[in-house]
Amino acid sequence: MENTEPNIAVSELRGLIGSYVRHDGVRCEVVEVLEDGPAIVLHECLDHPAIQADQHGEAHRRVPSMITVPILSPDGSQLSAAFLQLDLLDERSSTG
């Protein structure tokens, strides 16, 4: 049986850090690449961040939502639908 797993280099994915993408209609910044998976972590760029609860379930502060997008499908044979649906925007953060 032939191995058809996509050849994805984590080092190449790291080049996306600081880039902006559109995920489910929301502008997000790529802030991290996780080797385990692999996956990318997005930071939502919204004016109204989500309320974060502490360990007791009490809301204390507002923080931007973080989204983890897997690079590969669950069986690892192809790129995930979530990754393929990301729209790379033509801008970079000034800190990247």
C-alpha positions as a printed Julia matrix, in Angstrom:
96×3 Matrix{Float64}:
   0.0    0.0    0.0
   1.37   3.43  -0.98
   1.88   6.18   1.62
  -0.05   9.23   0.38
   0.5   11.45   3.41
   1.07  15.08   2.37
   4.63  16.27   2.79
   4.25  19.23   5.19
   7.38  20.78   6.7
   6.81  22.41  10.09
   9.65  24.82   9.28
   7.7   26.05   6.24
   4.52  26.4    8.32
   6.46  28.58  10.79
   6.84  31.07   7.94
   3.11  31.74   8.37
   3.57  33.14  11.89
   2.61  36.81  11.82
   0.46  36.36   8.72
  -3.22  37.17   8.7
  -5.87  34.75   7.48
  -9.64  34.73   7.29
 -11.15  31.83   9.25
 -14.93  31.41   9.11
 -15.25  35.05   8.03
 -13.13  36.39  10.9
  -9.71  38.01  10.45
  -7.11  36.13  12.51
  -3.36  36.23  13.0
  -1.25  33.06  12.89
   0.56  33.07  16.24
   2.0   29.56  16.6
   2.72  26.31  14.8
   2.3   23.1   16.77
   4.5   20.2   15.64
   2.19  17.65  17.21
  -0.58  17.29  14.71
   0.69  19.43  13.0
  -1.6   22.42  13.57
  -1.56  26.2   13.49
  -2.9   28.44  16.24
  -4.9   31.52  15.27
  -5.63  34.61  17.36
  -8.96  36.26  16.47
  -8.58  39.96  15.67
 -11.9   41.16  17.06
 -12.76  44.38  18.85
 -14.88  42.46  21.36
 -12.83  39.63  22.87
 -14.44  36.68  24.62
 -14.82  36.58  28.39
 -12.36  34.13  29.95
 -13.41  32.21  33.02
 -10.96  31.24  35.76
 -10.57  27.72  37.16
 -13.75  28.2   39.2
 -15.83  29.25  36.21
 -15.95  32.92  37.2
 -15.44  35.51  34.48
 -12.67  37.99  35.22
 -11.22  39.29  31.97
 -11.69  39.58  28.24
  -9.21  37.86  25.96
  -9.11  37.18  22.22
 -10.26  33.73  21.19
  -7.6   31.25  20.12
  -8.37  28.68  17.45
  -6.33  25.58  16.64
  -6.59  24.49  13.01
  -5.28  21.02  12.13
  -3.12  20.84   9.02
  -3.95  17.21   8.18
  -7.2   15.28   8.05
  -7.88  12.88  10.96
  -6.4    9.94   9.05
  -3.37  12.02   7.98
  -3.8   11.22   4.3
  -4.61  14.73   3.08
  -4.81  18.37   4.12
  -7.7   19.12   6.45
 -10.79  20.92   5.17
 -10.35  23.59   7.88
  -6.78  24.34   6.71
  -7.8   24.43   3.05
 -10.61  26.9    3.81
  -8.26  29.5    5.35
  -7.89  32.62   3.19
  -4.38  34.09   3.39
  -4.66  37.87   3.53
  -2.05  40.18   1.95
  -0.73  41.69   5.17
   1.75  40.87   7.92
   1.9   42.0   11.52
   4.52  44.6   12.34
   5.93  42.32  15.07
   6.49  39.31  12.77
